[in-house]
Amino acid sequence: MATGWAPDGAVQDQIDDTVRDAVLHARSRMPQGEGATHCRECGDPIPEARRRALPGVVTCVECQSGRDARAVIPGINRRGSKDSQLK
């Protein structure tokens, strides 16, 4: 059930758009192209299995885990209230 002027299904449309945006963002961060045999950050060898699983990888698992922990995922505020726009 929609509220206000929103059509039925508007909330689900917002949820679907948010999930779609997150998937596209994650895919854009995946490595592509020619990979490296040694980690770009620490210089340790990248295992062959990792290079086959992720073509284009340039970091070892340990360094990539550190990079992922620091990643900030930008969000889009889809709510229409004025209070939510002030953040």
Helices and strands as residue ranges (DSSP letters): H 10-28, H 48-53, H 61-70, H 82-85
